[in-house]
Amino acid sequence: MDHSRVAPALTGRIVAAQEWRNVAFVHWRVDPAVVAPLLPPGIAPDVEGGSSWVGLIAFELGDARIGPFPPLHRLGSFTEVNVRLYGVDRDGRRGVVFRSLEASSLPAVLAARALFSLPYVWARTAQRPHADGWEYASRRVAVPSASGARFRLAVDVDSDTTVDDELSRFLTARWGLYQSRFGRTRWLPNTHEPWILHPARVTGLYDELCAAAGLPGVSDRPPDSVLFSPGVTASFARGGIVRRS
């Protein structure tokens, strides 16, 4: 099935907005049976080429806004690293399911957990450019709810070439996310300009986040897709409850 690079128009009240900058997308194929138990109720694994996918995504998050209010400068800009899966509901909507999200801003972690029930984890995160690409790092803060899991990633980017094919759209053109909140699965739609994607290559990876997210061994092998984007500005609408039957 074709995945459009262009987001459908949002309906309903905007509940959040933020910038995603210097985004590295690293993905592995996995058996859908591995993914299925990790998805919220009412969500099935989304499949491309006979496989579902695990994504390890690193980027800078900035200009975070809640509702109609201006950017929350106290949250600042920070590197985020997330482990994500891909699901589809009974209405055919294709979205992201986050297994974990690392962030160095404790206010952002607490706000995202309280307002949206997203599985953010407080971590020391950073990123920096190098001659041919970007480097990212994360280490969870050692509190009782965290394991101290670590992550390091370096990618080289071919900035002279762009990618736009069915697989790249499957992995990046995701116009909503699913979340479990108060025993129900919610759909939170989003919109942003089309991704500008460049091919990239992993030159260094140390990852404990996939295993901590219930996906051991996935990142021990070479990734099946590596992409990079300069970034987009995303907005999220209120959404609603996912039908379960």
N, C-alpha and C positions, 0 to 999 in steps of 0.2 A: 504494500500500500504506500502511495506517495505521501511524504511528509512535507507540508508547505513551509518554506522559509519565512513566510509572512504570517504573523500572529492574527488570529481572529480578534475582532473588536471586543474589548472588555465591556461587560454589562454589570451594573451594580456599583456600589461605592468602592472607591480606591482605599485600601487599608494600609498599604505600605509601598515604598519605592526605594531603590538603591542602585548604585553603579557597581558593575562588575568589570574590573580592569585587569589586563594582562592575564588572560585565562588559559591555563593548560588543562586539556582534556586527555586523560589517559584511560583506556578502556581494555577490558578483557572479555572474550566470549565465555559463557558458562551455560551449563545445562539448565533449561527452565525449571527442572525439578529441584535444583539447588536454591533457586530464587523464590519459588512459590511459598515456602513456609515463612519467609521473612517479609512478606507483603501484608498490608492491612486487610481486614475482612472486606470482601467485595471486589478486590483487585487481583487480576491474573497477570502472570508474567507477559510482558510485551516481547515479541520475538521478531528477529530479523535474520534471514539466512539460516533458519533452524535453531538459532541460539538466542538466549537472553544475554544481557550484558551487565557487567559491573563497572562503574565509573569511579575514578579517583580524580577529583577536580580541585585545582589550586588556583587562587586568584586574590586580588585585592578588592575588598568591599569598601565603598565609600559613599558619602552623602546619603546615609540612611535616613528615611523619613517614615513617620507613622501617621496615617490618615492624611488630613489636609495641611499638617503643620510643616514648617520649614525643616531643613536638615538638622538632625540632632548632633550638634558638634561635640557634645560630651562623649558620644560614642566613638568619634574619630574615624580614621581609616585604618583597616587592619587586614592582614592576610587571613583568608579562610581556606580550609581544606575540608572537602566533604567526600564521603563514600555514598554513592547513590545507585539505585536500581531503577528499572523502568517497568511500569505497569499500565494496564488498560482496564477500564471499568465496563459495566454492562451497557453503557450508553456510547461506547466506542471512543471515549476520551483517553488520550495517551499522555501520561504524566510521569513525573519523577517521584520516587520514594527515597527519602533520605534515611540512611542507616546511622550516620553520625555527621556532625559538623563541628570542626575545630575553629575556635576564635580566641583572640587574645584580649578582647574587650569584655570584661566581666559584666558591665551593664547590658551589653548587647546579648550576651548569653542568657542572662536572667530575663530580659524582655522577651526574647524569642521563645524561651521555654514557657513563660507565663501567658503570653498573648496568643501564641500559635502552636504550642505543644511540640515544637521542633526539637530534635535531640542534639542540641548544641552542647559542647563540652569546652570548658575553660582550658586554654592551652597557651603556651608561649609560641607565637607564630611570627614568621618573617619571610620576606622575599627580596631578591635583588637581581638586577640585570647582569649578564656577563656578555662577552664579546658577541656570541651568536645566539643568545636566548636568555633564559631566566632560570633562577634557582629559588626553591621554596623549602621551608623547614617548619616543623611543628613538634612540640613536646608537651603532652598533657601535664597540667599542674597536678601535683600529687595530693589530691584530696580523696576522702573515702569513696566518692562515686566515680573516680577515674583511675585508670591503670598506669598512668605515666607513659602511655604508648607514644612512640616516636615516628617521625616521617621526615624524609629528605627526598627531594626530586630536583633534577637538573634536566632541562630540555634545550636542544638547539632548534631554531625555527628557520624555515625557509620562507623569509618574508617577501620574496619575489614571486612566489607561486600561491595561488588560492585553490581551495577545494570546495566543490559543491556537487555532491552526489547523494544517492539515496542513503548510504550508510551515514555520512556526515550529518544529514538532516535527521535521520533516526536518532542519533546520539545527542544532538544539540537543539533541534527545533522542538522544544518541549514547552507547551503552552499552559502548564499547570503542574501542581504537585498534590500528592495525597498525604494526609496526615491523620493519625489516630488521636481523637480528642474526646474525652469523657465517654469512652466506649463506642464511639461511632467514627466512621471514616469520612473525612471531609475532603472536598475538592477546592483548591485555592488557585484560580486561574491567574495567569500573568501575560504581559505583553512587553515586547521590546523590539527595536529595529532588528532586521536580519543580521545574523552573525556574519562577519568577515572572517573566514577560517583559512589558516595556513597549515601546510603539513609540518610536522615536527618530529623530532627523534629524541628518545630518552637516552641521556648520556650518564645518568646516575640515579638510582632509586634504592632507598631503604624504607620499607613500609611495615609498620605494625598495626595500621589503622584498619585494613581490610579484615585481618584476623579478629581484631577487637569488635568488629561489626558483625561477626558471625560468618565470615567468609574466609576461613583459613586456606592458605596455599594459593589463592588466586593470584596475588602479586609476586609470587615466587618465579613465575615464568614471564617471558617477554610479552609486552602488551600487543594486542591485535589492532589497535588504532591509537594514534597520537596526533592531536590537533592543537592549534593555538589560535587565540583571537585577541586583538587589542582591547575588545570589550564592548559592552552595551549598557544602556540605562533601562532598568526593568521596573514595571509597576504591577502590583497585585490587587485583585478585587476580592470581595468578600466570599464569593463562592457559595457552596451548600453541601448538604449531606449526600453521600453516594448511595445509590440504590443497591441493596444486597440480594434482591430476588425479583 
